[in-house]
């Protein structure tokens, strides 16, 4: 028993050691992307609004973890249903000992429900772990787009426009402020 616990503890530590660097990379990627968004907002000659809208839209089209959470709840409900069948088959067997075939049918059906529910829970748990960084990435893209929009709205654009007057032979430069 002690060896099994030691093995599980070692596997947990090894799994967490692999997860920690990826969260650090996601955070540093967010900082790099937000700096790029600020630089893009300062570029007055190009509009990156469509680029960020498309980026957010692409990320939101990917599957989210909410379907998997519902799948885990459904798996738990199916396992609960199977447990009820096991309890009912045990009670049915003690009341009426002559019909063991029906109690065996209840028991085998309940075991099948347990297998189906465990499969649903395990797959959906795997999918939650797989898709959780992607949903965080979607949230980060939303925040980056908000940084871009806020920075773009705060800046004042100053343009120098050359002007020529042909009627009185004049030339000059006009200063144009755009908010």
C-alpha positions in Angstrom: 0.0 0.0 0.0 2.8 2.4 0.9 4.5 1.7 -2.5 1.2 2.5 -4.4 0.9 5.8 -2.5 4.5 6.6 -3.2 4.0 5.8 -6.9 0.9 8.0 -7.1 2.7 10.9 -5.3 5.7 10.6 -7.6 3.5 10.6 -10.7 1.6 13.7 -9.4 4.8 15.6 -8.7 6.2 14.6 -12.2 2.9 15.7 -13.8 2.9 19.1 -12.0 6.5 19.7 -12.9 5.5 19.4 -16.6 2.5 21.8 -16.2 4.3 24.7 -14.4 6.5 25.8 -17.3 3.6 25.9 -19.7 1.7 28.3 -17.5 4.8 30.6 -17.3 5.0 30.6 -21.1 1.4 31.4 -21.5 1.8 34.5 -19.2 4.9 35.7 -21.0 3.1 35.1 -24.3 0.3 37.4 -23.1 2.8 40.1 -22.2 4.5 39.9 -25.6 1.1 40.0 -27.4 -0.1 43.0 -25.3 3.1 44.8 -26.1 2.5 44.1 -29.8 -1.0 45.4 -29.4 0.3 48.6 -28.0 2.7 49.0 -30.8 0.0 48.2 -33.3 -2.3 50.9 -31.7 0.5 53.4 -32.1 0.8 52.8 -35.8 -1.5 55.5 -37.2 -1.2 54.4 -40.8 -2.7 50.9 -40.5 -5.9 49.8 -38.7 -5.5 46.4 -36.9 -9.0 46.3 -35.7 -10.0 43.6 -38.2 -7.0 41.5 -37.3 -7.9 41.4 -33.6 -11.6 40.8 -34.3 -10.7 37.9 -36.5 -8.3 36.5 -33.9 -10.9 36.6 -31.1 -13.5 35.2 -33.4 -11.3 32.2 -34.4 -10.5 31.4 -30.7 -14.2 31.6 -29.7 -15.2 29.1 -32.4 -13.0 26.5 -30.8 -14.7 24.2 -28.3 -15.0 25.3 -24.7 -14.8 23.4 -21.5 -18.5 23.9 -20.6 -19.6 21.0 -22.8 -17.1 18.8 -21.0 -18.4 19.9 -17.6 -21.9 18.9 -18.7 -20.5 15.6 -19.9 -18.9 15.0 -16.5 -22.2 15.7 -14.8 -24.0 13.3 -17.1 -21.4 10.6 -16.4 -21.9 11.1 -12.6 -25.7 10.9 -13.1 -25.3 7.6 -15.1 -23.0 6.2 -12.4 -25.6 7.2 -9.8 -28.3 5.4 -11.8 -26.1 2.3 -12.0 -25.5 2.4 -8.2 -29.2 2.6 -7.7 -29.6 -0.4 -9.9 -27.1 -2.4 -7.8 -28.8 -1.5 -4.6 -32.2 -2.4 -6.1 -30.9 -5.7 -7.4 -29.5 -6.6 -4.0 -32.8 -5.8 -2.3 -34.7 -7.6 -5.0 -32.5 -10.7 -4.5 -33.0 -10.8 -0.7 -36.8 -10.4 -1.0 -37.4 -13.0 -3.8 -34.7 -15.6 -3.8 -36.4 -17.7 -6.6 -35.8 -15.2 -9.4 -32.0 -14.8 -9.5 -32.0 -14.2 -13.3 -33.7 -10.8 -13.0 -31.4 -9.7 -10.2 -28.4 -10.8 -12.3 -29.8 -8.8 -15.3 -30.2 -5.8 -13.0 -26.6 -6.3 -11.7 -25.1 -6.6 -15.2 -27.1 -3.6 -16.5 -25.9 -1.6 -13.5 -22.3 -2.5 -14.1 -22.7 -1.4 -17.8 -24.0 1.9 -16.5 -21.0 2.2 -14.3 -18.6 1.5 -17.2 -20.4 4.0 -19.4 -20.4 6.7 -16.7 -16.8 6.2 -15.8 -15.8 6.4 -19.5 -17.8 9.7 -19.9 -16.2 11.2 -16.8 -12.7 10.2 -17.7 -12.9 11.4 -21.3 -14.5 14.7 -20.3 -12.0 15.3 -17.5 -9.2 14.7 -20.1 -10.9 17.1 -22.5 -11.2 19.8 -19.7 -7.5 19.5 -19.0 -6.7 19.6 -22.8 -9.0 22.6 -23.5 -8.5 24.7 -20.4 -5.4 26.5 -21.7 -7.2 27.3 -24.9 -10.1 29.0 -23.0 -7.5 31.0 -21.1 -6.0 31.9 -24.5 -9.4 33.2 -25.7 -9.7 35.3 -22.5 -6.2 36.7 -23.1 -7.1 37.6 -26.7 -10.1 39.4 -25.5 -8.0 41.4 -23.1 -5.4 42.1 -25.7 -8.1 43.4 -28.1 -9.4 45.7 -25.3 -5.9 47.0 -24.7 -5.6 47.8 -28.4 -9.0 49.6 -28.5 -8.3 51.6 -25.4 -4.8 52.6 -26.6 -6.2 53.5 -30.0 -8.9 55.7 -28.6 -6.6 57.5 -26.2 -4.1 58.7 -28.8 -4.1 62.0 -30.7 -3.1 61.9 -34.3 -1.2 64.8 -35.6 -0.8 65.2 -39.3 1.1 67.8 -41.3 -0.8 68.5 -44.5 0.9 70.5 -47.3 -1.3 73.2 -48.8 -0.9 75.0 -52.1 -2.8 78.1 -53.1 -2.8 78.5 -56.9 -4.9 81.7 -56.9 -2.4 83.8 -54.9 0.8 81.7 -55.3 1.1 80.5 -51.8 2.3 77.3 -50.1 2.3 76.1 -46.5 1.7 73.4 -44.0 -1.4 72.9 -42.0 -1.4 71.1 -38.7 -4.4 68.6 -38.3 -5.3 67.1 -35.0 -7.4 63.9 -35.0 -8.9 62.6 -31.9 
